[in-house]
Amino acid sequence: MRMQAGRMAPRIRMKVPVQLESLEKLGLAERTLTENVCPLGIRVVTKRPWQPGETLQITSPVGDLRAPARVVYCQPLRGDQFGVGLQFHGPQVRWAK
């Protein structure tokens, strides 16, 4: 059986305020904005590196979002910023347009 490469759901460029909180390291949290979203996850730019595989709680006042997520990747960007891909655990998230 051949595996298909690429995203399972298309990303939508959308800036949504979110708070990332580590479920593994108490007190470790950061507020940021999404770069893009989809029902299965988000990409954010952060000021600190997050470890792939780490589990976070994502919250946002937009749409009352509260969902656990797994860090899929963390890429160094310009300056001291990082691009972080997060995959939600559980039901898909519906984003308002």
C-alpha positions in Angstrom: 0.0 0.0 0.0 1.4 3.4 -1.0 1.4 6.2 1.5 0.4 9.7 0.3 2.7 12.6 1.2 1.6 16.0 2.2 -1.0 17.6 4.5 -4.2 15.8 5.5 -6.1 19.1 5.6 -5.4 22.4 3.9 -4.0 25.3 6.0 -5.8 28.7 6.2 -3.7 31.8 6.9 -5.3 33.2 10.0 -3.9 35.2 13.0 -5.6 34.0 16.2 -4.3 34.7 19.7 -3.4 31.6 21.5 -1.7 30.5 24.8 0.6 27.5 24.8 1.1 25.7 28.1 3.3 22.7 28.6 1.5 19.7 30.1 4.9 18.3 31.0 6.7 21.2 32.6 4.4 23.2 35.0 4.5 26.9 34.7 6.0 26.9 31.1 3.7 29.0 29.0 3.8 31.5 26.1 1.2 33.8 24.4 1.5 34.1 20.6 -0.5 34.3 17.4 -1.2 31.5 14.9 0.3 31.9 11.3 -2.1 29.3 9.8 -4.7 26.9 11.0 -6.6 23.8 10.0 -9.0 21.4 11.7 -6.1 19.2 12.7 -3.5 21.7 14.0 -1.8 25.1 13.8 1.5 26.8 13.1 2.7 29.5 15.5 5.8 31.6 15.9 7.3 31.5 19.4 10.1 33.1 21.3 11.3 29.8 22.8 12.0 26.4 21.3 9.4 23.7 22.1 10.5 20.0 21.9 9.0 17.7 19.2 6.7 15.2 20.9 6.0 17.6 23.8 2.3 17.9 24.8 0.8 21.3 25.2 -2.6 22.7 26.1 -3.7 25.3 23.5 -6.2 27.9 24.6 -7.7 30.9 22.8 -10.5 33.3 23.5 -11.5 33.0 19.9 -14.1 30.3 19.6 -13.4 29.2 23.2 -10.6 27.0 22.0 -9.2 24.6 24.6 -7.4 21.6 23.1 -4.4 19.4 23.9 -1.8 19.3 21.1 1.6 17.6 20.3 4.6 19.5 19.0 5.3 18.1 15.5 8.3 20.3 14.6 10.2 23.4 15.8 12.2 25.3 13.3 14.7 28.1 14.1 13.6 31.3 12.3 15.2 34.8 12.0 16.5 36.3 15.2 15.4 34.4 18.3 12.1 33.1 16.9 10.8 29.6 16.2 8.2 28.2 13.8 6.2 25.5 15.7 3.8 23.0 14.1 1.2 21.6 16.5 -1.2 18.7 15.9 -4.4 18.6 18.0 -5.4 15.5 20.0 -9.0 14.6 19.9 -11.8 16.1 17.8 -11.1 18.5 14.9 -11.2 22.2 15.6 -13.7 24.3 13.6 -12.2 27.8 12.7 -14.6 30.7 12.1 -13.8 32.6 8.9 
